C-alpha cells in the first residue's frame, strides 16, 4: 500500500471522513422525506412505496460498479458517488411532485448506492480480518455522531428557525459538497494489497452470504419505508418529532456501535446474527400490534439499534472469501440485497392500503427465515468452512 505523505493521511482516516459526509446529505434526505411527501406532495401509501422502489433501482444495479472500475479507480469513483448524492439531496426540495421526486431520488440514490458498494469493497481490502469488526463498528459510531449533529441541526431549523424544507435540503447538500471537495484534495490515492478482479464474481461457496444479504435487503425495507411512514400517518409525528427519534437512534449507535463491533469479533458472527434476528422478529410483531405512539417510538429505536449487528454479515464474508473478490462481490452483494428492495416497497405499499399490520407480520416471517440461515454459519468461518451444512463448491 502506498505510504501517505503525512501520518494522518491513512486509509482508515479516509474511511472515517467519508462516513461523516454521508449522514449530512442522506440522513437529511431521509428524516425529512415522510413529512415532505405528505405535507408538500400529498403522497399516499402507494406513492411512497413507488418512490422507495425507484430509490432502490440503483442498488439493484450496483453490480455495474465492477465494470466502471475498468475506467476509474475505486477511490476516485467513491468521490464521484458522493457528489451525486450531495447534488441529489440539494435539489430535492425544489421538486415537490411525484415526477420530480422520482427524478431527484434516482440521482441521489445512484450516488448513495455506488458509495455504499465501494465503501464495503475498500473497507474489506484495507482492513485486516482481525481489526475489521471493531473498525467497521467504529465507522458506524462515527457516522452516528455525524448524524446526531445533523439531526440536532435539523431539529433547530424545523422547530425554531421554521425553515422551509427546500432550503434545508439545499443547505445539507451544499455542506456535503464542500466536504467532498476538501477530502478529494487532501488525501492521496491508496493501493490495495491484493489486485481486484474487474469482472462479476459469483461463487457457489458464497451462497449463505448471498442468502443473508438478500434477506437483509428485504427486511430493511420494512423499517426504511413503512416504520417511518407508520409514525407519521398513524401517530401524527411531525418532522421535528422524527428528527428527535433519529437523534435517539444515532445516540445509541454512537455510544455502542464500536463496542458491538468488538463484541462480534469476540463471540463470532453466528451468535451475533442469531441474536439480531430474534430481536427483529419481536420488533416487527410489535409494530403490527402497537396502538400507542410511545410504544411505536420504542420499537423504532430498538429496531434501529439492531442495524449495527448487521456488520457481522460483512465480516463473515471477509473470513470466507478470496481477497481478490472484494470489489466484484461488493457490487454483486448490493444487487442481491436490492432484488427484494425494488419489489417490496411498491407491492407492500398496496398491502398497506388494506392492512398495515400485515406488512409488519411479513417482516416477522422474514426475520425468522434469516434466523434459520444464521444458524448455518460455522463457529469459526473460513475459506473451505463456509457453512455448517449444505456446502457447495
ABEGO torsion letter per residue (X at the ends): XBBBABAABBAAAAAAAAAAAAAAAAAAAAAAAAAAAAAAAGBBAAAAAAAAAAAAAAAAAAAAAAAAAAABBAAAAAAAAAAAAAAAAAAAAABBBAAAAAAAAAAAAAAAAAAAAAAAAAAAAABBAAAAAAAAAAAAAAAAAAAAAAAAAAAAAAAAAGBBAAAAAAAAAAAAAAAAAAAAAABBBBBBABBBBABBBBBAAAAAAAAAAAAAAAAAAAAAAAAAAAAAAAAGBBAAAAAAAAAAAAAAAAAAAAAAAAAAAAAEAAAAAAAAAAAAAAAAAAAAABABAAAAAAAAAAAAAAAAAAAAAAAAAAAABBAAAAAAAAAAAAAAAAAAAAAAAAAAAAAAAABAAAAAAAAAAAAAAAAAAAAABBABBBBGBABABGBBX
